Amino acid sequence: MKNVLFASLILGILFTGCSKKEPVDADVAQELNPDYDTTAIDSFSAGATSIDIAEQIRMSSVKYRDSVKEALRLQEEEKKLKEELEKENKKKLDEEKKKTDEEKKQKKATETSTPNETKTE
């Protein structure tokens, strides 16, 4: 009896939880009527900005362009420095390789010459 009640309770929850929900009305935006004027005003038309504000805009745009140029220049300098460091590291590695190769050759030469010397004695 308890199992039947428990099963019916679970099924009831599943059916109510998974039931189809009513779609939300998409025309809600049309129902809202703002109390204020929503017409667009061109703020960049003649006389819309004062001379001081227009000058500040021009100055800020020049500053912005200068800062962008400076940032690009700094990035290029960093790239050049990285490339130079990579070249130097490659040169060092090549020199080390050459040194180790020379040492190996010298060791081989001494190893091959020492058995010959012992045989001749």
Backbone as CSV, one residue per row, in Angstrom:
resi,resn,N_x,N_y,N_z,CA_x,CA_y,CA_z,C_x,C_y,C_z
1,MET,0.828,-1.185,0.000,0.000,0.000,0.000,0.876,1.255,0.000
2,LYS,1.943,1.224,0.830,2.825,2.378,0.883,3.536,2.577,-0.445
3,ASN,3.908,1.457,-1.100,4.593,1.537,-2.385,3.698,2.154,-3.459
4,VAL,2.416,1.817,-3.430,1.460,2.343,-4.408,1.294,3.845,-4.202
5,LEU,1.166,4.282,-2.959,1.018,5.703,-2.682,2.288,6.472,-3.069
6,PHE,3.422,5.891,-2.751,4.694,6.538,-3.082,4.863,6.646,-4.596
7,ALA,4.541,5.581,-5.324,4.657,5.576,-6.781,3.698,6.588,-7.391
8,SER,2.474,6.658,-6.881,1.505,7.614,-7.427,1.941,9.051,-7.128
9,LEU,2.548,9.260,-5.970,3.043,10.588,-5.630,4.165,11.013,-6.578
10,ILE,5.107,10.119,-6.839,6.220,10.400,-7.752,5.688,10.660,-9.160
11,LEU,4.795,9.827,-9.638,4.225,10.021,-10.978,3.470,11.352,-11.060
12,GLY,2.755,11.694,-10.027,2.032,12.964,-10.010,2.981,14.147,-10.096
13,ILE,4.100,14.061,-9.368,5.089,15.143,-9.419,5.701,15.232,-10.806
14,LEU,6.024,14.073,-11.395,6.622,14.072,-12.732,5.677,14.661,-13.773
15,PHE,4.423,14.288,-13.718,3.479,14.799,-14.712,3.230,16.293,-14.564
16,THR,3.192,16.777,-13.345,2.964,18.213,-13.174,4.228,19.001,-13.482
17,GLY,5.375,18.434,-13.186,6.637,19.131,-13.456,6.978,19.152,-14.929
18,CYS,6.536,18.149,-15.666,6.886,18.056,-17.081,5.751,18.486,-17.991
19,SER,4.726,19.067,-17.445,3.606,19.489,-18.281,4.015,20.660,-19.161
20,LYS,3.275,20.825,-20.236,3.584,21.916,-21.159,3.251,23.243,-20.493
21,LYS,4.155,24.157,-20.661,3.936,25.477,-20.089,3.337,26.375,-21.155
22,GLU,2.550,27.308,-20.733,1.925,28.221,-21.677,2.980,29.163,-22.235
23,PRO,2.944,29.424,-23.540,3.944,30.317,-24.129,3.776,31.739,-23.599
24,VAL,4.886,32.399,-23.447,4.871,33.777,-22.976,4.424,34.665,-24.123
25,ASP,3.603,35.636,-23.804,3.087,36.531,-24.833,4.231,37.362,-25.411
26,ALA,4.460,37.261,-26.721,5.561,37.968,-27.370,5.227,39.440,-27.614
27,ASP,3.984,39.821,-27.447,3.578,41.188,-27.730,3.600,42.073,-26.478
28,VAL,4.392,41.708,-25.506,4.476,42.490,-24.281,5.084,43.858,-24.570
29,ALA,6.055,43.912,-25.493,6.692,45.179,-25.828,5.694,46.154,-26.438
30,GLN,4.712,45.642,-27.158,3.715,46.524,-27.759,2.755,47.068,-26.709
31,GLU,2.562,46.337,-25.646,1.645,46.782,-24.608,2.238,47.897,-23.755
32,LEU,3.568,47.964,-23.675,4.207,49.001,-22.875,4.242,50.309,-23.658
33,ASN,3.721,51.344,-23.078,3.735,52.657,-23.692,4.524,53.595,-22.797
34,PRO,5.717,54.000,-23.231,6.504,54.900,-22.377,5.864,56.280,-22.294
35,ASP,6.089,56.937,-21.159,5.497,58.251,-20.929,6.361,59.374,-21.483
36,TYR,7.461,59.053,-22.071,8.383,60.071,-22.561,8.577,59.942,-24.070
37,ASP,9.182,60.965,-24.656,9.395,61.003,-26.097,10.569,60.101,-26.454
38,THR,10.393,59.198,-27.433,11.450,58.257,-27.807,12.020,58.544,-29.189
39,THR,11.751,59.708,-29.736,12.279,60.012,-31.055,13.781,60.278,-30.959
40,ALA,14.518,59.811,-31.966,15.970,59.961,-31.968,16.347,61.392,-32.318
41,ILE,17.345,61.896,-31.642,17.840,63.246,-31.908,19.282,63.119,-32.352
42,ASP,19.611,63.760,-33.457,20.980,63.709,-33.968,21.835,64.664,-33.153
43,SER,22.700,64.108,-32.310,23.499,64.951,-31.438,24.726,65.508,-32.143
44,PHE,25.035,65.041,-33.344,26.200,65.533,-34.064,25.833,66.516,-35.175
45,SER,24.598,66.938,-35.196,24.214,67.927,-36.202,24.776,69.290,-35.818
46,ALA,24.716,70.236,-36.746,25.274,71.569,-36.510,24.572,72.216,-35.330
47,GLY,25.352,72.719,-34.399,24.793,73.402,-33.245,24.385,72.480,-32.112
48,ALA,24.544,71.167,-32.291,24.144,70.244,-31.239,25.159,70.219,-30.104
49,THR,26.414,70.482,-30.425,27.449,70.492,-29.381,28.086,71.867,-29.321
50,SER,28.547,72.209,-28.146,29.193,73.512,-28.026,30.613,73.426,-28.586
51,ILE,31.228,74.566,-28.802,32.577,74.616,-29.385,33.586,73.949,-28.455
52,ASP,33.426,74.156,-27.146,34.353,73.548,-26.181,34.288,72.027,-26.230
53,ILE,33.086,71.500,-26.288,32.923,70.050,-26.317,33.463,69.489,-27.621
54,ALA,33.206,70.166,-28.723,33.719,69.710,-30.010,35.247,69.693,-30.004
55,GLU,35.853,70.705,-29.408,37.316,70.752,-29.329,37.842,69.626,-28.442
56,GLN,37.162,69.338,-27.343,37.578,68.242,-26.479,37.501,66.909,-27.210
57,ILE,36.475,66.765,-28.026,36.347,65.526,-28.814,37.508,65.404,-29.780
58,ARG,37.846,66.489,-30.469,38.974,66.461,-31.410,40.287,66.162,-30.689
59,MET,40.478,66.785,-29.542,41.711,66.571,-28.781,41.807,65.132,-28.291
60,SER,40.703,64.608,-27.811,40.729,63.241,-27.298,40.972,62.252,-28.429
61,SER,40.453,62.541,-29.610,40.677,61.629,-30.721,42.150,61.661,-31.143
62,VAL,42.780,62.835,-31.106,44.204,62.926,-31.431,45.014,62.173,-30.380
63,LYS,44.676,62.362,-29.111,45.369,61.645,-28.042,45.195,60.141,-28.205
64,TYR,43.994,59.748,-28.551,43.724,58.319,-28.724,44.570,57.751,-29.859
65,ARG,44.603,58.454,-30.987,45.404,57.980,-32.128,46.883,57.912,-31.748
66,ASP,47.354,58.924,-31.023,48.752,58.914,-30.594,49.036,57.742,-29.659
67,SER,48.119,57.481,-28.763,48.339,56.367,-27.830,48.323,55.030,-28.559
68,VAL,47.476,54.904,-29.575,47.448,53.669,-30.358,48.765,53.500,-31.116
69,LYS,49.254,54.578,-31.703,50.532,54.515,-32.411,51.656,54.136,-31.462
70,GLU,51.651,54.713,-30.276,52.686,54.411,-29.274,52.624,52.936,-28.869
71,ALA,51.412,52.432,-28.671,51.253,51.026,-28.292,51.770,50.111,-29.399
72,LEU,51.472,50.434,-30.644,51.962,49.630,-31.772,53.482,49.679,-31.847
73,ARG,54.064,50.848,-31.614,55.514,50.989,-31.659,56.165,50.137,-30.567
74,LEU,55.568,50.166,-29.369,56.101,49.372,-28.269,56.017,47.874,-28.562
75,GLN,54.928,47.453,-29.181,54.786,46.047,-29.539,55.842,45.632,-30.551
76,GLU,56.103,46.506,-31.530,57.124,46.198,-32.528,58.501,46.104,-31.878
77,GLU,58.791,47.002,-30.943,60.075,46.954,-30.244,60.217,45.660,-29.451
78,GLU,59.141,45.242,-28.790,59.180,44.000,-28.036,59.428,42.810,-28.958
79,LYS,58.787,42.822,-30.130,58.998,41.739,-31.093,60.450,41.694,-31.543
80,LYS,61.019,42.868,-31.817,62.416,42.930,-32.254,63.337,42.401,-31.161
81,LEU,63.083,42.801,-29.918,63.907,42.333,-28.810,63.815,40.812,-28.658
82,LYS,62.609,40.287,-28.787,62.430,38.840,-28.685,63.183,38.120,-29.799
83,GLU,63.106,38.662,-31.011,63.811,38.053,-32.133,65.318,38.076,-31.906
84,GLU,65.829,39.196,-31.395,67.264,39.295,-31.118,67.682,38.290,-30.054
85,LEU,66.867,38.159,-29.020,67.170,37.190,-27.970,67.174,35.767,-28.514
86,GLU,66.205,35.473,-29.379,66.146,34.143,-29.975,67.384,33.887,-30.828
87,LYS,67.815,34.888,-31.595,69.009,34.734,-32.416,70.232,34.488,-31.547
88,GLU,70.353,35.261,-30.472,71.492,35.091,-29.569,71.477,33.706,-28.933
89,ASN,70.296,33.266,-28.535,70.187,31.935,-27.938,70.559,30.852,-28.950
90,LYS,70.148,31.026,-30.193,70.501,30.059,-31.227,72.007,30.040,-31.446
91,LYS,72.619,31.213,-31.471,74.069,31.285,-31.652,74.782,30.573,-30.505
92,LYS,74.328,30.827,-29.280,74.939,30.182,-28.117,74.797,28.671,-28.201
93,LEU,73.617,28.218,-28.581,73.394,26.776,-28.707,74.285,26.176,-29.781
94,ASP,74.421,26.879,-30.904,75.280,26.392,-31.974,76.730,26.323,-31.518
95,GLU,77.188,27.347,-30.805,78.557,27.351,-30.298,78.780,26.202,-29.319
96,GLU,77.798,25.983,-28.438,77.915,24.882,-27.486,77.954,23.545,-28.208
97,LYS,77.118,23.420,-29.254,77.116,22.180,-30.036,78.476,21.952,-30.684
98,LYS,79.026,23.023,-31.256,80.333,22.912,-31.897,81.398,22.501,-30.885
99,LYS,81.346,23.104,-29.706,82.315,22.770,-28.661,82.188,21.313,-28.247
100,THR,80.966,20.871,-28.048,80.774,19.475,-27.635,81.189,18.526,-28.751
101,ASP,80.906,18.880,-29.994,81.327,18.045,-31.121,82.844,17.975,-31.195
102,GLU,83.511,19.111,-31.004,84.972,19.133,-31.031,85.539,18.292,-29.893
103,GLU,84.925,18.403,-28.716,85.386,17.613,-27.580,85.219,16.123,-27.852
104,LYS,84.071,15.762,-28.458,83.842,14.361,-28.791,84.866,13.869,-29.810
105,LYS,85.156,14.703,-30.787,86.147,14.320,-31.797,87.519,14.145,-31.158
106,GLN,87.860,15.055,-30.249,89.150,14.963,-29.577,89.213,13.713,-28.713
107,LYS,88.117,13.402,-28.023,88.086,12.196,-27.199,88.236,10.960,-28.077
108,LYS,87.544,10.957,-29.214,87.653,9.815,-30.121,89.068,9.703,-30.665
109,ALA,89.635,10.853,-30.985,90.997,10.836,-31.522,91.974,10.329,-30.464
110,THR,91.809,10.746,-29.230,92.715,10.285,-28.165,92.477,8.818,-27.858
111,GLU,91.221,8.387,-27.930,90.921,6.979,-27.672,91.501,6.089,-28.766
112,THR,91.416,6.544,-29.991,91.951,5.731,-31.091,93.467,5.769,-31.110
113,SER,94.048,6.879,-30.681,95.507,6.975,-30.687,96.115,6.224,-29.503
114,THR,95.475,6.185,-28.369,96.048,5.478,-27.210,96.127,3.980,-27.408
115,PRO,95.193,3.286,-27.995,95.381,1.857,-28.208,96.502,1.590,-29.212
116,ASN,96.685,2.437,-30.202,97.749,2.251,-31.164,99.098,2.391,-30.491
117,GLU,99.212,3.343,-29.584,100.467,3.577,-28.886,100.798,2.394,-27.977
118,THR,99.808,1.827,-27.347,100.064,0.686,-26.457,100.478,-0.532,-27.256
119,LYS,99.962,-0.679,-28.449,100.333,-1.824,-29.282,101.767,-1.693,-29.781
120,THR,102.197,-0.495,-30.077,103.555,-0.304,-30.594,104.605,-0.433,-29.514
121,GLU,104.277,-0.305,-28.301,105.252,-0.376,-27.235,105.604,-1.749,-26.938
